[in-house]
Amino acid sequence: MPANVVLLPLPPYAPELNPAERLWLDVKRNIDVTIRAVREDLVALRDHVAERLCSYTPAQMQSLTGYGYLTNAVNALK
């Protein structure tokens, strides 16, 4: 391992370190379980989730995944 790399142990669940967690939380909140096929058919559920993901605008995606401290850290690397 390079000398300039430091491994830090992370807690088992740390949504603040994984921006996708907020996205999945929003997707789960918006799954329409009133649709029978979504409740009973895995393909219908997959398609429903895919449709939901494709419906996000770039601004919505950024608001869900754009933690300020993470974007600032990435921008500082440029």
ZIBEL-V34683 format. One record per run of one state. SS is the DSSP state (A for helix, B for strand, O for the rest). FROM is the first residue (numbers start at 1). TO is the last residue. If there is no record, write none. Layout:
# ZIBEL-V34683
((SS	FROM	TO) (SS	FROM	TO))
This chain:
# ZIBEL-V34683
((O	1	14) (A	15	17) (O	18	19) (A	20	29) (O	30	35) (A	36	40) (O	41	41) (A	42	54) (O	55	57) (A	58	65) (O	66	67) (A	68	77) (O	78	78))
